[in-house]
């Protein structure tokens, strides 16, 4: 079988990002904003369907805005000028703030707040602010938790530890203005895998338990 071309790889990555952002947006509206109980509420339709309020928002979008709404865009530098201009002009679904945009925790919070203001307005749907904060060396912002790698947490094999670590990281990200953490890595990886340090274990049952616990910790922190 021939290897995929560069254009095919780019298209596949674009589809993957789009699916991730759409799924996250549904989680944001239904779980976090609508509450995490099984009862119906004004922000959550029964049976897990998309709430009418969300449908109304989507129906009011132009085709161009709908396309922008499934994009998660990053940017260069620590000022955010280029992405700020995009936020003023476009209805972006999300903004990825990464290691290259960071100098310290105070600057990070100010940056996210400033970009949020650029995207504000009563007629605008605010973008999701996303980070890739896993653990140890695999975190965008070294001043923020978790200090431990997923592998270190998985070695303990205690879901409570995974939940506590994810909650601590989520709280720190929420204080900095984030909505979404691209975490946890739910892969089953052996020690010779390129992502071994980023996965909880090479045992599927341990990975499942730790991943589920980490998601509970994220929910407790109010971050998707």
HUNORWO-V29226 format. One record per backbone hydrogen bond with DSSP energy under -1.0 kcal/mol. CO is the residue of the C=O (numbers start at 1). NH is the residue of the N-H. E is the energy in kcal/mol with one decimal. If there is no record, write none. Layout:
# HUNORWO-V29226
co: (CO CO)
nh: (NH NH)
e: (E E)
This chain:
# HUNORWO-V29226
co: (5 6 7 8 9 10 11 12 13 14 15 16 17 18 19 20 21 22 23 24 25 26 27 27 28 41 44 46 51 52 53 54 55 56 58 62 63 64 65 67 68 68 71 73 80 81 82 83 84 85 86 90 93 94 95 98 99 104 105 106 107 108 109 110 111 112 113 114 115 117 121 128 129 129 130 131 135 138 141 146 149 150 151 158 158 159 160 161 162 163 164 165 166 167 168 169 170 171 172 173 174 179 180 181 190 193 195 195 197 201 203 204 205 206 207 208 209 210 211 212 213 214 215 216 217 218)
nh: (9 10 11 12 13 14 15 16 17 18 19 20 21 22 23 24 25 26 27 28 29 30 31 32 33 44 41 49 55 56 57 58 59 60 61 66 67 68 69 70 71 93 94 96 84 85 86 87 88 89 90 92 128 73 130 101 102 108 109 110 111 112 113 114 115 116 117 118 119 120 124 95 179 180 97 182 138 134 144 136 153 154 155 161 162 163 164 165 166 167 168 169 170 171 172 173 174 175 176 178 177 224 131 183 193 196 198 199 151 189 207 208 209 210 211 212 213 214 215 216 217 218 219 220 221 223)
e: (-2.2 -2.6 -2.3 -2.4 -2.4 -2.3 -2.3 -2.4 -2.5 -2.3 -2.5 -2.1 -2.5 -2.5 -2.3 -2.3 -2.7 -2.0 -2.2 -2.9 -2.5 -2.9 -2.1 -1.7 -2.4 -1.9 -1.2 -1.0 -2.0 -2.5 -1.6 -2.3 -2.7 -1.3 -1.5 -2.3 -1.9 -2.4 -1.8 -1.5 -1.7 -2.1 -1.7 -2.5 -2.1 -1.8 -1.5 -2.4 -1.7 -1.3 -2.7 -1.2 -2.5 -2.1 -2.9 -2.0 -1.6 -2.3 -2.1 -2.1 -2.6 -2.4 -2.2 -2.4 -2.4 -2.2 -1.8 -1.8 -1.5 -1.1 -1.7 -2.7 -2.7 -2.0 -2.6 -3.3 -2.2 -1.9 -1.9 -1.6 -1.9 -3.0 -1.7 -1.2 -1.4 -2.6 -2.4 -2.4 -2.3 -2.4 -2.4 -2.2 -2.6 -2.5 -1.9 -2.2 -2.7 -2.2 -1.2 -2.6 -1.3 -2.9 -1.8 -2.3 -2.0 -1.8 -1.0 -1.0 -1.6 -2.0 -2.5 -2.6 -2.0 -2.7 -2.7 -2.3 -1.9 -2.4 -2.1 -1.7 -2.0 -2.2 -2.6 -2.3 -1.5 -2.4)
